[in-house]
Amino acid sequence: MKKFAWTKIRKQQALCLAAAVLMFAAAEAVQGQSGVLQEGNRVPRNGYGQGGETYSLVVDGLGEEELSLTFGG
């Protein structure tokens, strides 16, 4: 009886892990569509003495309305 319970738990854990890996792969495939963000979700920065740069970014999907952000300088 105990062996059956552990086998069932292991199968559930494996299924959960597989689902997490698939969701991660799907998110990675969809991500990175913005022209401002670079690999690793970083915003490029000018070197010292090269002046400021202003970026605009639209965030959609976090709330009911999309949010427009402007940063830099």
Secondary structure, 3 states (H helix, E strand, C coil): CHHHHHHHHHHHHHHHHHHHHHHHHHHHHHCCCCCCCECCCECCCCCCCCCCCEEEEEECCCCCCCEEEEEEC
